[in-house]
Amino acid sequence: TKPAAPLFSANGLGQTSLNTQLSASPEDLLTKLKTELTAQGYKERQINTVVGAWGFNLVMEPPGGTSVDGTPADKVALLVAQAAAIAPGRLNLNLRFEASGR
């Protein structure tokens, strides 16, 4: 409901990520993110998806033809979404692009 704040991310492409706190359960937020990103053409790397009471990890491949600034020529960019429970019904959500081998 509010813009996510950019912050330094040592592993993220461009060393930036977006971070925000939301009121939601890990399962509900994960479902919402997967639905919205899939509708935009992103493809889930299901092997990387993990969810529990602690939060979740989600990795999505950008739509074909998408380029992400700063991605090395021998790598591909992946959108990483990670949420960590910080209180009952409250999650800290971090979104960033990371480079990965093909």
Phi, psi and omega in degrees: 000344176230157180297142175281139182278135174285147177209166180295136177221106187303326183264348182284150174298132183074005179054036176228156174212171174248140183222137178205166175244139185224152173266109181187165171271155178304318182295316181294316180293320178299314179300315180297313180298313180300317180297311183292317181290322177298320178296335179269002177101002177285151180238126182289135169268090189301330180297336181267354184277125178221138179218144177197183180299336181285338182143212179203166173230131180222131177237129182234139173274132179296160177304149178307140179085356179278135174242144179244121181309137175090359180283122178301152185301330182267012183234168172239152178270139176233142176271123181249127176239124178229135178235140178233133177291128178246350176190164177303124179073012182231128182237145168261121183250130177238132178235134179201160171263138175231154178267140181220154175297155182290000000 
